[in-house]
């Protein structure tokens, strides 16, 4: 894993001034699309991915594998 922070990386990539901006439109949609299309899941821990999923989709999810995480992010819009 790198020392990158998933939330900060994603928020910065979609132009959010604050992390909390990603909870609201239009940043929420931008963040979901940007993450699905441009981010490498393996760069982040499964715990970070679970936290991001909960944050963006407001659904509890704990990932046991990167394959499971990738599938969940692809299926959710």
C-alpha positions as CSV (number, residue, x, y, z in Angstrom):
1,X,0.0,0.0,0.0
2,X,1.1,3.5,-0.6
3,X,0.9,6.3,1.9
4,X,-1.8,8.0,-0.2
5,X,-5.1,8.8,1.5
6,X,-8.0,7.6,-0.6
7,X,-10.5,10.3,0.5
8,X,-8.1,13.1,0.0
9,X,-6.9,11.7,-3.4
10,X,-10.5,11.4,-4.6
11,X,-11.7,14.7,-3.3
12,X,-8.8,16.5,-4.9
13,X,-9.3,14.7,-8.2
14,X,-12.9,15.9,-8.5
15,X,-12.3,19.5,-7.3
16,X,-13.7,19.4,-3.8
17,X,-12.5,22.0,-1.4
18,X,-13.5,19.9,1.6
19,X,-13.8,16.1,2.0
20,X,-17.4,16.5,3.0
21,X,-18.2,18.0,-0.4
22,X,-18.2,14.4,-1.8
23,X,-21.4,13.6,0.1
24,X,-23.3,16.1,-2.0
25,X,-24.2,16.6,-5.6
26,X,-22.6,17.2,-8.0
27,X,-19.4,16.0,-6.3
28,X,-20.9,12.7,-5.1
29,X,-21.6,11.6,-8.7
30,X,-18.3,12.9,-9.9
31,X,-16.5,11.0,-7.2
32,X,-18.3,7.7,-7.9
33,X,-17.5,7.9,-11.6
34,X,-13.9,9.1,-11.2
35,X,-13.2,6.3,-8.7
36,X,-14.7,3.6,-10.9
37,X,-12.9,4.8,-14.0
38,X,-9.5,6.1,-12.8
39,X,-8.5,4.7,-9.5
40,X,-6.5,1.5,-8.8
41,X,-8.1,-0.3,-5.8
42,X,-4.9,-2.2,-5.0
43,X,-3.3,1.2,-4.0
44,X,-5.5,1.3,-1.0
45,X,-6.4,-1.0,1.9
46,X,-9.6,-3.0,2.0
47,X,-10.6,-1.0,5.1
48,X,-10.2,2.3,3.2
49,X,-12.3,0.9,0.3
50,X,-15.0,-0.2,2.7
51,X,-15.0,3.3,4.3
52,X,-15.2,5.0,1.0
53,X,-18.1,2.8,-0.2
54,X,-20.0,3.6,3.0
55,X,-19.2,7.3,2.6
56,X,-20.2,7.6,-1.1
57,X,-23.2,5.2,-1.2
58,X,-24.4,5.4,2.5
59,X,-24.4,1.6,2.7
60,X,-22.5,-0.5,5.1
61,X,-20.0,-2.8,3.3
62,X,-16.9,-4.6,4.5
63,X,-14.8,-6.0,1.7
64,X,-12.8,-9.3,2.1
65,X,-11.0,-9.0,-1.2
66,X,-10.1,-6.5,-3.9
67,X,-12.3,-8.5,-6.4
68,X,-15.3,-8.1,-4.1
69,X,-14.6,-4.4,-3.8
70,X,-14.2,-3.9,-7.6
71,X,-17.5,-5.7,-8.2
72,X,-19.4,-3.6,-5.7
73,X,-18.0,-0.3,-7.0
74,X,-18.8,-1.4,-10.6
75,X,-22.4,-2.4,-9.8
76,X,-23.3,0.6,-7.7
77,X,-24.1,3.9,-9.4
